[in-house]
């Protein structure tokens, strides 16, 4: 295989185990697909897609009606370093960006004229896959840190129980999930304090705190001064 093959595929209930020298990008159409690798066990549904690196032993099957759009990708089109970071595969949220990409891929899959455009499309979305080496729950926090975030939801994203997820998170980032969220919120608050005329309460509510007192307590714990003192001190410097 020198480039990319893209086609719709249906999976049956027989569990099939194998590995191959090419990678696969599996995008949902409808239904579900069970996938197991050396580090993942998941049921792929319509809200996620999955990237399987080359030479990755995997088992798959489905007990219900399904259809997936699958790209078989030559290892010559992949960065070896990126693939080493994705051992065992990686799932991604099937957001609006990926829905648009799927639409274009479907058009190319139905086009029998050649693979040039298909290769270009994959190269366009490759950096989404490579950048997606950030674990999906952490990416979720980065995108939603101003909202209420439930620890169970984060654990579910990684397919872990809550206790194991908390331990896994701290081992990888050296802080707890709550501390990580607090750091993101305070970093955003500092930008708003310096670059807007918003009140302390308005900033607190924008970054996820209902009450000024909660925001001020977290900010002072991390910065050793209150938000108001931070604003005054830095405005004087400017």
N, C-alpha and C positions, 0 to 999 in steps of 0.2 A: 504494500500500500504506500503510495507516494503522496497522497493529499487527503481529501475528506470525502466520505460517503454520508449522505443524509437521507433518512427514510423513516416513514411511520412504521412502528412495530407493535405487535400485540404479544403479551406473555401469558402462558398457561400456568396451571397449578403445579406442574412438575418442577421441583427444585433442581436447578441446573448450576453446576459448579465448574468454573474454568478460569483461565487467565489468558490474555492475549497481548501482543506486542504493541498494540495501538491503544490510545485513550478513547474514552466515550463521554459524551455530554448527553445526558438524558433529561429531556424537557417534558413536562406533563401535558397531556391532552385531556384525558379523563380516566377515572379509576385509580387504582393503587398498584404499587409494585414493592414487594419485599426485597430488600437488598442487605446482604451481610458481607463484610470484609473482615480483615484481621483486626480492625479497630472500630468498626461501625456495625450496628444493627438498627435498621430503620425501615419504616414503611413510607415510601415516597408517594405523596398525594399531590393534589393540584396546587398546593401552596408552596412547593419546593421543587428545585431541580437538583441534579446530582452530577458531579464530575468524577469520573473514575480514571486514575492515571494508568499509564502502561504497566504491564506485567503485574497487575494487582489481582490476586486470587479473590474471586467473589462468587457468591451464591445468590440466585434470584428466582423469583416466581410470583404468581398472583392467583388468588382464588376468586377473583371477580372480574367482570368485564373491564377492559382497559385499552388504552392506546397511548403510546409515547412517541415523541419525535426524538430520534437517536442519531447523533453524529459519531461516526467512527473516524478518529483523527490520527493521522500518521505521527509517529514520535519525532519525525523530522521537522514538524511544525511546532514543537514544544521546547521550552527551556528546561534543561535537565535539572537545574537548581530549583526551579519552581515545582517540578514534579517531586523532588525529594521532600519538599515541605508539605506535600499533599498525600503522603503515603496513607493508604487505607481509604482514600476518597474524601470528598467534601461536599456537603449539601449547601444550597444557597436559597434564600427567600425568592420566590417567583414573583417579583414585583413588576410594576408597570414597564420598567426598562426592559426586563426580560420578556415580557409579553410582546413588546414591539419587535424585539429580536426574533422571537419565535415566528411572528407573522412573516417577517422577511425570509427566514429560513424555510418556512413552508412553501413560499413562492419558489424558492430555489430548488427545493426538493421535487417539486412538480415540473421543473424545467429540465428537460433532457439534453439541452444544447451543450452543456459543458460545466466544469467545476470552478472556473475562474472566479465568478462572483461569490460562490460559496466559500472559497478560500478567503477572499477579501472580507466577507462577513465574519468569519471566525476570527481572523486576525483583529478585526475591530473589537470584538467582544472578549478577546483573550485576556486583556488587562483587567477586565471585570473579574475573571476567574482567578488570575494571579493575585490581584489586590484582595480578593476574597479570602486569602489565607488567614485574615483576622477571623477568629472563631465567630460563628454567626450570632451567638448571644451577646458578645462584646460589641459587635457591629450594631446590634439592636439597641444596646444601651447608648452607644454613640449617637444614634439617630433619634432616640426618644428620651434622653436624660431629663428633659424638662417636664416629663409626664410622670404620673405614678407608675412605678415599675414593680411588678409582682415577682418575687424570687422564684415562685413555682413556674411562672411563664418562662423565665430565663433557663431554668433547669430543663424544662420540657423542650426548649429549642435545641439543647445539646443532647437530649435523650438521656439525661441523668436524673437521679432522685435529688431532692433538695440538699440533703446532708453531703452527698458526694460532690454535688456541683459547687457548694461553698468551699469545700476543701480544694477542689480542682482549680477554682478561680484564684484562691489565695496563693496556691503553689505556682501558678503561672504569672500572676500580676503583682504578687507581693502585698496586696491589699485585699480587703473584703469587697464584695459587690457594692455594699452601702458606701464604703470609703471611696471606691472608684467613682460612683455617681456623685458624691459630694465634691470630689475634686473637679469633675467636669462642670458642675454647676457653679462653683466658685470661680473657675477660670472664665466662664461666660459672664458671670456677674462683674468681674474686674473689667472686662471689655466695656460693658454697659455703663459702669460707674465712670469710666474715663471718657467715653465717647458719646454719651447722651446726657440729657437733663432730666431723665426719669427719676422719680422718687425712689427711695429705698424700698418702699412697699411694692411699687410697680415692678421693680427689678426682681424682688423676691418672688412675686407671683409669676413673672415671665419664665423664671428658671425652675419652677416646680414647688415653691413653698407657699402655703396658704397664708402664713403669718410672718410678719416682720421679725418677730422674736426668734422663730426657728431658724430663719436665714441668718440673722445676726450671730446666733450662737455657733452655727457651723462655720461661718466665715471667720469668726474670731478664733475658733479652735485651730483652723488651718493657717491663718495669716497673722495671728497674734494681735490684730487690731480690728476694730469694728468696720463695717462697710463705709460709714460716714467718715471715720478717721482716714481710711484709705483714700477716699475721694479727695478730701481736703489736702492731705499730705502730698498727693501726686499732682494735684492742680497747682499747688504752690511751686512745686519743682518745675512745672511747665512754664 
